[in-house]
């Protein structure tokens, strides 16, 4: 058991030693980026919150973020040696777009994180889709949270060197078995912040994300339909078509080529715009 302020919760002893090392090292002008991944519902968010709170007992729900802008604001507002959690709101079907947002946001904020000597805990769908620079060089460790059947509360710890080997050897098949983890551990379900407030904030972010995704899809569909209609006009030049669409001629030809390739590979596609 560890006791942080007035909270008592179980922490694996070897993990505690590693976090204690990080707490000392960050004072020597370092930053600490820790990665947490695992399937939905495995408990990776709970685990990340526990470790973030252990490193920084001043952690509040204001520095637990679920959207890129929230994360950026929290990093900018944080004091030295504080923890910031980036738990991107996502659902299983949107994990690829989630990883894209995580990559862009992290790369953008790494310099600020470094300058302010922060603990940053990133919760994500999968380590293997993380930007290579972040995954291999800028993060200190990976905590892969997993279940045994339907039982939660298990994790693997990969050090900086181990996770590099894991990224190289395991990426093809998303395999966490080679190389082996530095150690395995357990954790219990304990929220270091108000559970109800945390879940409400996360649910709100997820609903907003789904609304934004729906709006983005509508825009994409409208853009696609407009492109098809304009491309099929026979009384104007391709240059004029590109001007109507607000894109360069080169971009216009690239989209036409891509549509034709898709039509050839899938005869059921009715969109057969040609130049």
N, C-alpha and C positions, 0 to 999 in steps of 0.2 A: 504493500500500500504506500502511496505517497500522499502527503498533506500539503496542499497549496492554499494559502490563506485559510479559509474555514472549510475547504472541500477535501474530502478523502475519497480517493478512488485507486483502483489497482493499476499498476504500471509494471510491465516486464522489466526485470532488473538490468538486463543487458541494454535494452532500449534506453532506460534511464541514464546509464553510463554514457551512451552516445549523445543524448541530449544535454547532459551536463558538460560534456566536452564542447559541444556547440555553443553553450551559454558562456563558456570561458573564451572560446576562440573569437566570437563576434565582437568582444571588447577590444580586440587587436586589429580593428578596422577591416573586418570581414562582413559579408552578408551570409545568410543561411536560407537557401531555397530547398524545401522538402516537398517531394511528390507523393501523392496518395492516389492509388487507383484500385479498381475492382468493379465487379458487376453491381448493377443497381440493387439497392437494398442490403448490401453486404455489411454496411456499417462504417464505410470509409470516412464519411463526414464526421461521425461521432469520434472516431479515432483521431482524425486530424485536429478536431477541436480540443480534445484532451491534451495532445502534445503541444499545441499552440499555447494553451493556458499554462502548461507546466513551464514553458520557456518564458512566458510573459503573463504573470497573474493580473495585470491590468486589462487583459483582453475583455472587450465588451462586444455586444452584438453589432455595434457601429463599424467594427473592423472585421466583421464576417460578411463577405460580399458575394453576390451572386450574378453580377453583371459587370461587363468591362469597365463602364464609367464609374460604377461604385468602387471597384477595385482601384482604379487610378486615383480617385479622390481619397480613398483610405490611405493609400501609400503616401500621397502628398501631405496628408494631414498627420501622419504618424510621427511620433518622436523616435529617437534612436533606440535601438534594441527592443522595440515593440513588435508584437506579432500581428500579421495581417493574413486572413484566410481568404482564398479565392476559390469558392465552391460554385463554379459556373452552373446555373440552372439548366437542366437538360432532361429530355426523356430519351428512352432507348433508341427510338427511330431517328433521332437527330444527333447522334453521337459524333458523326463526321463533321457536321457544321459546328458543333460545340468545340471540337478540337481545333478547328480553324480559328475560332474566336480566341481560344486560350492561347494559341501560338502567337497570334498578332499582338494580343494584349501584353503577354509576358515579354516578348522581344522589345516592345515599345517601352516598357517600364523597368527593364533590368538595370539601366544606368542609375535611375533614381533609387532603386532598391539597394544597389551597391553603395551609393553615396550616403544613405541614411542608416546603413548597418541594420537592416531589418531581418526578422524571421518571417519568411513567407511560406505558407502552407497551401499547396495547390492540389485541389481535389478534382479528379478528371475521370473520364470513362476508361481510357487506356494509355499507358505510358508509351506504347510503341508508335502512336501517331503524334507524339510530341515533337516539336521542332528539334532537330538534331543538336543544335547549339545548346539549347536549354537542357535536353535530356542527357547529353554527354559531358558538357563542360560547366554549365552554370548551376546545376542542382547538386546538392550534397548527398542525397540519399533518396531511395525509393522505398515506400512502404506499400506492398501489395496486399490488400485486404481480401480475404476469401472466406468461403463457407464450407462446412462439411455437411453435405446434404442440405438441410434447412437450418442448420445450427450456425449462428453468427459468432464472431468474436475471435477470429484468427488472422494472423498477418505474417508476411515474410519481410525481412529487412535486407535491402541490398545497399551496400556502401557505394561511395562514388566510383570506385574501380569496378566493383561487381556489376553495377547497373550499366556501365559501358559495355562490358562483355555480354550482358543480357540483351541489350539493345541490338547488338550486332548478331548474336547467335539466335535470339528468340523472335526477332521481328517478322521473319518470313511466315511463321505459323502462330504467332502470338503465344509463344510457349514460355512460361515462367519457370520451367524446370531446369534449364541449362543456360548459364552455370547455376549451381545451387546457391541458395540465399546464404548470407552470413549467419543468420539465425532465424528461427521461427518463434512467434510469441502469441500471447492471448491478450484480450482486453474485455472489459465489461461494458455494458450499456450505461453510460453516465454522461449526462449533459452538463457541461461546465458553465453554460449560460442558461437562461430561462428556456426550457424546451418548447413551451407553447409559442413564445415570441419568435424563437428561431424557426420553427416550422411554418409559422404564419408568414414570415419574411421570405422564406424559401418558396412557399406556394405562390405568393404574390409575384415573385420574380419569374417563376415557371409559367404562370398564366400570361404574364406580359410577353415572355419569350414566344409562347405559342401564338399569341395575337400578332406579334411582329412577323413571325414566320409565315402566317397566313397572308398577311399583307404583302410580304415579299413575293410569295408565290403568285398572288393575283397580278402584281406588277410584271413578273416574268411572263406570265401567260398572255397579258395584254401586249407586252413588247414583242413576243413571239408572233402573235396574230397580226400585229401591224407590219412586222417585217415580211411575213408571208404575202400579205395583200399587196404591199408596195413592190416586192420583188417580182410579182406576177404581172405588173403593169407592162404593157408592150409598147406604149406610145411615148416613153421617155427613156433617156439614157441611164446607164448605171451610175454615172456621176450625179445626175439629178436625184436618183433614188437614194443614194447615200446622203445627199444634202437634206432630203426630206426626213430621213431617219435620224439625222444628227450624228452620223458616224463618218469615219474616213472611208475612202474607196477601198483601201486595203482591208479594213475591218469588214466591209460589205462583202468582198470577194471571199474572205475567210469563212464568214458565216454561210454563204451560199455553198461553198465547198463542203463544209461540215454537214449541212442539211442534205446535200446530194449523196454523201457517203452514208449517212444514216438511212436514207431512202433505199439505197442499193443493198444495204445489209439487212433491212427489214421491209419486205414488200408490202406489209400491212400499213406502213406509214403513207398517208395520203398526201403529205406535204412534199411536193416535188418541184420546188422552185428552181429555176435554171437561169443561167445568164445567157 
